[in-house]
Amino acid sequence: MTVNYTTPLAKWARILEIIIPAYMFGKSWGVANEKTVDLFRAQFPSFLIDTVEYLKAMVETDSAPLQRCIATYAGAFLGILVVAVLAIAIHFILGDRKFIDSLRFTSLTLIPIAMLNGMLSHVVKTILENVDAASATSEALEKAVVDTSWNYFYLNFIFYVIALLIICRRTEVQRSRRWGVLAVGGCFVAVYIGCGLMIMPAEWAELQPKLMKALNH
């Protein structure tokens, strides 16, 4: 006889499984400051950064924490929208469950990409803020900003593929449908890069003088 144990918090847990990864995914777009906003526009889709910067500017206040809070939650809201759109594609591939379950599947598997966003926004931002202007050569900046970012990308993309495979198995996705899920995940990452994720050589050539100027000030 199988006994299923439930808790009154089970429904909240399911909701949080959707909200928390989506929040992690989007909030990183809203933590730029005057010194790093050009960096964020280069390593993320610029229209996302411009959107949260516009929302931040709508609130006329001298309180930096309040502006940061607004921008962070604006980014999180955009992140939830992106996850919802991706979930529609995943739901079409899975085809055997409710949309809310496909949304949970999508949000949970997206945690490695959410971690990538966090690393790009917080770790690289911290590296840049701690670089000594006197020793900030072009080569040192490129190694700290570009090379570090791409190393994070390769690692977290592998984790994303693993997450897709593991959760496909845990949720008993049919074997024939797993390739479709992987294809959607790969297309999502490709589109994200195409929209502006990561710093490309042409972007770095334009960004490097701006970073040097920001460091000197």
C-alpha positions in Angstrom: 0.0 0.0 0.0 1.4 3.4 -1.1 1.1 6.2 1.3 1.4 9.8 0.0 2.4 12.4 2.5 1.2 15.9 1.7 1.6 19.2 3.4 -0.5 22.4 3.3 2.6 24.1 1.9 2.9 21.8 -1.1 1.0 24.2 -3.4 3.1 27.1 -2.3 6.2 25.0 -3.0 5.0 24.3 -6.5 4.4 28.0 -7.1 7.9 28.9 -5.7 9.5 26.4 -8.0 8.2 28.6 -10.8 8.8 32.0 -9.3 12.3 31.6 -7.7 14.2 30.4 -10.7 12.4 33.0 -13.0 13.3 35.7 -10.5 16.9 34.6 -10.4 16.9 34.5 -14.2 15.7 38.1 -14.7 16.8 40.1 -11.7 20.4 40.2 -12.9 19.4 42.6 -15.7 18.5 45.3 -13.2 21.7 45.6 -11.0 23.8 47.8 -13.3 25.1 51.1 -12.1 26.6 54.1 -13.9 30.0 52.4 -14.0 28.8 49.1 -15.3 25.7 49.8 -17.4 27.8 49.7 -20.7 29.2 46.4 -19.7 25.6 45.1 -19.0 24.4 46.3 -22.4 27.3 44.3 -24.0 26.9 41.0 -22.1 23.1 40.9 -22.1 20.5 41.8 -24.7 20.7 45.6 -24.7 16.9 46.1 -25.0 16.4 44.3 -21.6 19.0 46.6 -19.9 17.5 49.7 -21.5 14.0 48.6 -20.3 15.0 48.3 -16.7 17.1 51.5 -16.8 14.1 53.3 -18.2 11.8 52.0 -15.4 14.5 53.0 -12.9 14.6 56.5 -14.3 10.8 56.9 -14.0 11.2 57.0 -10.2 12.7 60.4 -9.3 14.5 59.7 -6.1 18.0 60.1 -4.7 17.8 56.8 -3.0 20.1 54.4 -4.8 18.7 51.3 -2.9 15.1 52.2 -4.0 16.2 52.6 -7.7 18.0 49.3 -7.5 15.0 47.6 -5.9 12.7 48.9 -8.7 15.2 47.8 -11.4 15.7 44.4 -9.9 12.0 43.6 -9.7 11.5 45.0 -13.2 14.2 42.6 -14.4 12.5 39.8 -12.5 9.2 40.5 -14.1 10.8 40.4 -17.6 12.4 37.1 -16.6 9.1 35.6 -15.7 7.7 36.6 -19.1 10.6 35.0 -20.9 10.2 31.8 -18.8 6.5 31.7 -19.7 7.2 32.1 -23.4 9.8 29.3 -23.3 7.3 27.1 -21.3 4.8 27.4 -24.2 7.3 25.8 -26.5 8.3 23.1 -23.9 4.6 22.4 -23.3 4.0 21.8 -27.0 6.9 19.3 -27.0 5.9 17.5 -23.8 2.2 17.3 -24.9 1.1 15.0 -22.0 0.7 17.3 -19.0 -0.9 20.5 -17.7 0.7 23.8 -18.7 1.4 24.6 -15.0 3.6 21.4 -14.9 5.3 22.4 -18.1 5.9 25.9 -16.6 7.5 24.2 -13.5 9.6 22.0 -15.7 10.8 25.0 -17.7 11.6 27.1 -14.6 13.5 24.4 -12.8 15.6 23.4 -15.8 16.5 27.1 -16.4 18.3 27.4 -13.0 21.8 26.9 -14.6 21.1 29.8 -17.1 19.8 31.9 -14.2 23.0 31.2 -12.4 24.9 32.2 -15.5 23.0 35.5 -15.5 23.9 36.0 -11.9 27.6 35.2 -12.5 27.7 37.6 -15.4 26.0 40.4 -13.5 27.5 40.1 -10.0 30.9 38.3 -10.4 32.1 40.2 -13.5 30.7 43.4 -12.1 32.6 42.9 -8.9 35.8 42.1 -10.8 35.4 45.3 -12.8 34.7 47.4 -9.7 37.8 46.0 -8.0 40.2 46.6 -10.9 42.8 49.2 -10.1 42.6 51.9 -12.7 46.4 52.2 -12.8 46.9 48.6 -13.8 43.8 48.2 -15.9 45.4 47.4 -19.3 43.3 46.3 -22.2 44.6 42.8 -21.9 43.8 42.6 -18.2 40.3 43.9 -18.8 39.7 41.4 -21.6 40.8 38.5 -19.5 38.7 39.6 -16.5 35.6 40.5 -18.4 35.5 38.5 -21.7 37.4 35.3 -21.0 35.8 34.9 -17.5 32.3 35.4 -19.0 32.8 32.8 -21.7 34.2 30.2 -19.2 31.0 30.7 -17.1 28.9 30.3 -20.3 30.4 26.9 -21.3 30.2 25.5 -17.8 26.6 26.6 -17.2 25.4 25.5 -20.7 26.6 22.0 -19.9 24.8 22.1 -16.6 21.6 23.3 -18.5 21.8 20.3 -20.8 22.3 18.0 -17.8 19.3 19.6 -16.0 17.1 19.0 -19.0 18.1 15.4 -19.2 17.7 14.7 -15.5 14.4 16.3 -15.1 13.1 14.7 -18.3 14.0 11.4 -16.6 12.6 12.3 -13.2 9.3 13.5 -14.7 9.0 10.4 -17.0 9.2 12.3 -20.3 8.9 9.9 -23.2 12.3 9.1 -24.7 11.1 10.2 -28.1 10.2 13.6 -26.7 13.5 14.2 -24.9 15.3 15.1 -28.1 12.7 17.7 -28.8 13.1 19.2 -25.3 16.9 19.3 -25.9 16.3 21.0 -29.2 14.1 23.6 -27.7 16.6 24.3 -25.0 19.4 24.6 -27.5 17.4 27.0 -29.7 16.5 29.1 -26.6 20.2 29.5 -25.7 21.0 30.3 -29.4 18.3 32.9 -29.6 19.5 34.4 -26.2 23.0 34.7 -27.6 21.6 36.1 -30.9 19.7 38.8 -29.0 22.9 39.9 -27.3 24.0 37.5 -24.5 27.8 37.4 -24.1 30.5 39.8 -25.4 31.5 39.3 -29.0 34.8 40.6 -30.5 33.1 43.6 -32.2 31.3 44.5 -28.9 34.5 44.4 -27.0 36.3 46.7 -29.4 33.5 49.3 -28.8 33.2 48.5 -25.0 36.9 48.6 -24.0 37.4 52.4 -24.4 34.2 53.0 -22.4 35.4 50.7 -19.5 38.8 52.4 -19.5 37.1 55.8 -19.3 34.8 54.6 -16.5 37.7 53.2 -14.5 39.7 56.5 -14.8 36.8 58.3 -13.3 
